Amino acid sequence: MKLLNKNEMIKRADSAFFWEERDIMAYADSEWIVK
């Protein structure tokens, strides 16, 4: 499981990467990803 500190992610310049990864995880249809 990947844990991210919300405040740190907001401060970092690569927050767009975080949102992209979140969207992929949210919409992926895989038995390996827990919803």
C-alpha positions as CSV (number, residue, x, y, z in Angstrom):
1,M,0.0,0.0,0.0
2,K,1.3,3.4,-0.9
3,L,0.8,6.2,1.7
4,L,1.1,9.8,0.8
5,N,1.1,12.8,3.1
6,K,-1.5,15.2,1.7
7,N,0.2,18.4,2.9
8,E,3.5,17.3,1.4
9,M,1.9,16.4,-1.9
10,I,0.2,19.8,-2.1
11,K,3.5,21.6,-1.5
12,R,5.4,19.6,-4.1
13,A,5.6,20.6,-7.7
14,D,4.7,17.2,-9.0
15,S,1.2,17.2,-7.5
16,A,-0.2,16.7,-11.1
17,F,1.5,13.3,-11.0
18,F,-0.4,12.5,-7.8
19,W,-3.8,13.4,-9.3
20,E,-3.0,11.4,-12.5
21,E,-2.0,8.3,-10.4
22,R,-5.1,8.7,-8.3
23,D,-7.3,8.8,-11.3
24,I,-5.6,5.7,-12.8
25,M,-6.1,3.8,-9.5
26,A,-9.7,5.0,-9.2
27,Y,-10.8,3.9,-12.7
28,A,-8.6,0.9,-13.3
29,D,-10.4,-2.4,-13.7
30,S,-7.9,-4.9,-12.1
31,E,-8.3,-7.6,-9.5
32,W,-5.1,-6.4,-7.9
33,I,-6.4,-2.9,-7.1
34,V,-8.7,-2.7,-4.1
35,K,-11.5,-0.2,-4.5
